[in-house]
Amino acid sequence: MHRGSKLLGSLLLGFALMLPLATVGCAHHYYYTPQEDVYYNQWVVENHRDAHVDYQHLSKEDQKRYWDWRHSHHDHDKDHDQNHQ
């Protein structure tokens, strides 16, 4: 029985150590707010996107492209970004 509890303890410890690795991909969440419209409209123009497509209707890939652009853009508002991560 001692061997079984030792194995269970090792499995639980391994799980506890792996859990943070499993959640790393979910660490950053960006929220689109009405204040973001100015930047979104600029992204639409610069990237030749359909101006009639709202951010909420973009594919997940295009939403990621937008945020990648947004965070690499020189005149973005750092306070805004910090409040929305």
Beta strands, then each sheet from edge to edge (+ up, - down):
end
